Amino acid sequence: MSETTTRAVGVALSAGYALMIGWLYARQPQTIAQFTGGLSDAVGAYHIDQQSFDDGLAFFRRDQFVEARAAFARADPAVRDARTQFYIAYSFYRQGWGRFYEDDALYREGLDAVNRAIALAPQGRLVVDDPDLHLHTADELKATLEAGLRIDASDFSPARVLRERK
Amino acid sequence: MTAAREAIVLPLLFLTVALFAGMRIEQRVVFDPPSLFALVLGILLVRLLIQSGTLGPERLLSAQRGELANVSGVVVFLTLWAAAAQIFAMLIPEDGLPRLIFSVFFLILLLNTAAAGPDRRRLLQSLAVTLGSVFVLKFVVLAALSEPGTGWLKRVLQAMVEGITLGTLTQRVLHPASGYIALFTLGLFLLGVFLLPFHEPPATSTDLVRGVRL
């Protein structure tokens, strides 16, 4: 190998390695799946596992939220798909919703998931056309979860028992 | 120095150091970028390496070299700086009084070493001893003091140390793998510094006479 080729290869390798390190510092992946998925996503080659997503959706519609989240997590192991993260957030909302009170721990996890979905969506705008859902945008879901975590006068209103789950 | 060492080995080695030195294993793995202070210490160390002849800048950047050769020279400089900054960030404790003491220690040490003007051999020895000692202090001594006690004697001693120092000495508990990763990273960094293209001092008249006699 000539000296020029060696130097060109070296500069290219260093640039690629430095970019990968910069990406690691910026994205902070937690698992090997997140790492490989993130790299695939960077080159536009990342796809969710459709079968697992469909399983998750079926569980979600039967109100089996824990099972639904397990299937959604399997569908999107790299946490790179906004729609899957939206459904994960929605499952936390529906599981945490109660006629008399909301489960704050589940709502907080839901809020984290919907924030991830918003961060992953192009320009932060995410619309899910699913007739089974009452909230079709990530913004609405986020506002609902935030409202559930807030304590205000409406929390003490007797009329709250008449609310419907969205 | 061969082109492969300059263009491939050194940049990849220093980038690996920058990657692993910034890795913090807690409940999850976090990649921690260097602080501004660590970047300044990195600059001071690079300056010191040049001053001592451990790094000959003319062997990486000069008008006699081609454009691509100068580009790979710049890459060596930048990766060395990143690695040096991350090494300081790795060795300085995370918080409390030790963080302040270690930071001031490194700053004074680098300025003092620059004032002393050591040659390459002495600087390499000094770097190995200093960074090695700080490694032992942080990853062995402070880690042992901060670990939750298993026996009653250790718990009593820890309570006493914490009481005397008002809790400013103990650190966050390190993951068992942290020390091993830090040792590997530090070794890699020192190897990289040793492999840098150094400045060959001009031959003195004594050397010439010795050469003629031989």
Chai-1 contact restraints between the chains, C-beta under 6 A:
chainA,res_idxA,chainB,res_idxB,connection_type,confidence,min_distance_angstrom,max_distance_angstrom,comment,restraint_id
A,E3,B,A3,contact,1.0,0.0,6.0,A-B,restraint_1
A,T6,B,A3,contact,1.0,0.0,6.0,A-B,restraint_2
A,T6,B,A4,contact,1.0,0.0,6.0,A-B,restraint_3
A,T6,B,A7,contact,1.0,0.0,6.0,A-B,restraint_4
A,R7,B,A3,contact,1.0,0.0,6.0,A-B,restraint_5
A,R7,B,A7,contact,1.0,0.0,6.0,A-B,restraint_6
A,R7,B,L68,contact,1.0,0.0,6.0,A-B,restraint_7
A,R7,B,S72,contact,1.0,0.0,6.0,A-B,restraint_8
A,G10,B,A7,contact,1.0,0.0,6.0,A-B,restraint_9
A,G10,B,I8,contact,1.0,0.0,6.0,A-B,restraint_10
A,G10,B,S72,contact,1.0,0.0,6.0,A-B,restraint_11
A,V11,B,V71,contact,1.0,0.0,6.0,A-B,restraint_12
A,V11,B,S72,contact,1.0,0.0,6.0,A-B,restraint_13
A,S14,B,P11,contact,1.0,0.0,6.0,A-B,restraint_14
A,S14,B,V75,contact,1.0,0.0,6.0,A-B,restraint_15
A,Y17,B,L15,contact,1.0,0.0,6.0,A-B,restraint_16
A,A18,B,L15,contact,1.0,0.0,6.0,A-B,restraint_17
A,I21,B,L19,contact,1.0,0.0,6.0,A-B,restraint_18
A,L24,B,F31,contact,1.0,0.0,6.0,A-B,restraint_19
A,Y25,B,F31,contact,1.0,0.0,6.0,A-B,restraint_20
A,Y25,B,P33,contact,1.0,0.0,6.0,A-B,restraint_21
A,Q28,B,F31,contact,1.0,0.0,6.0,A-B,restraint_22
A,Q30,B,R28,contact,1.0,0.0,6.0,A-B,restraint_23
